[in-house]
């Protein structure tokens, strides 16, 4: 086999070159993407990543399943006298815990993104500034939904019986997702402030872990020492767990629902602008 | 600041510091519309920081710039609507396929779903990536990634394109492909600001060059002017018989003013300003009975440019990219 004597074969004026020319000839610039369309497109990007890296879903499915089984069968009898009774108490709490733990990964993912060149391109596009962040959280919300659904289906299979039926369960799931969306902004801020993905992960869990355990997710706060009980009672995560229980049992605690929604709104109002600003000014 | 409509980029005194490091220290640039302007310098000279300021990713500490008539600080959004950036790190999403990357960009730039898909297919075909369209970008070769990166920059044709070291780390063949794409872009009227470490790349593509060092422009002109100011290229000669090297050295020194042997006992080098002078010198060698195996006329390297302009070699300041070797384009 002989090769060209001078240089590696450069394609002459071929079909490829013609295609290049035609692809380069100016196309009229379309009107800018709307804020909603840009955010949804970033949400689609998040979905594609789940499709290509399905292992991402492991952390939102395996961990909560482990927690549910462990707490129900290991501690259930000791805490509530029977595993059946404890499952009734803990399932809404595990739902809260597993979804909130997942929010930490939103910050980790954002921090990971920043180490890649693609963020520069996003930041140089003429789009609504918060769109990449909002879109990523919309994509994450789908992962929260998957995690929450796994818990609920497993709970039902193990014998959890919601007094308010499916409607109550869906309402509780929706409330938890709204709260998680608000909380995610805290972790995206952390993800932008901290230097590495693992730092974002550690700091995130250092915050969310004690906050979740110092709530009424696992035990009735009346059994706690006074000072601790006082803290647990004002912890928004307690309110979220109480509200979820109420919605599932059909004894809706409207006070707790309002506190949970107000917390989500407040976190979004404070941390969404901070995140957007940090993202925009990231050198 | 007065605005010249024929200038795509007009920067005055751009300055940016990171902590104690003065990354860009008062850079002035004037880039004509429709031209390719090369910014030449070693790693850490301030090229990328300059591009990032002009592409509105960084706010300058001082100075100002207008890109396509819009101020990069107060009218950043208008600038973003007209330019595109191909960064030094490949600015594509490695966890998506090539096709998905282009559709994503198309949608973000306002194309309808069907338009975005059609445009992605057209670009993948044009850039020779149709076969790899459904593969994840993390499995692409360096050259494919670069081509996708440039394709992503022209999903909607920009008026001005920033290209930050588009061929660093590429093999010669991929490098030629990228150069062909850049030439085609220019032929279609896009203005290009090209950052590079390679004088021959700037020479091949650029109409004007600014040499940047330690955050300052230290020389500016056409490639020809720059090479002339550097002095010369070099004539490299290989002899059939190493024994004849002293004779060859004498002849070349007489013809070209100087000559010195290379580590290879059959090779020697002489400074040379033009191909005509080189041809005369080679002719003189054969007339004197020196048998020549081969010869080539080399351009001054960035190092030689720097040596001529600053009296010291180009400094590699970034240890990570400093190891990337520059492979010569095949003759």
Interface residues (C-beta under 8 A of the other chain):
Chain A: X6 X7 X8 X10 X16 X17 X19 X20 X21 X22 X23 X24 X25 X26 X27 X29 X30 X31 X32 X33 X37 X38 X41 X42 X44 X45 X48 X49 X52 X53 X116 X117 X118 X120 X121 X122 X123 X124 X125 X126 X127 X131 X281 X283
Chain B: X18 X52 X55 X56 X57 X58 X59 X77 X80 X81 X83 X84 X85 X87 X88 X89 X90 X91 X92 X93 X94 X95 X96 X97 X100 X104 X105 X107 X108 X109 X110 X111 X112 X115 X119 X122 X123 X125 X126 X127 X128 X136 X152 X154 X156 X157 X172 X173 X176 X180 X181 X184 X185 X187 X188 X189 X330 X331
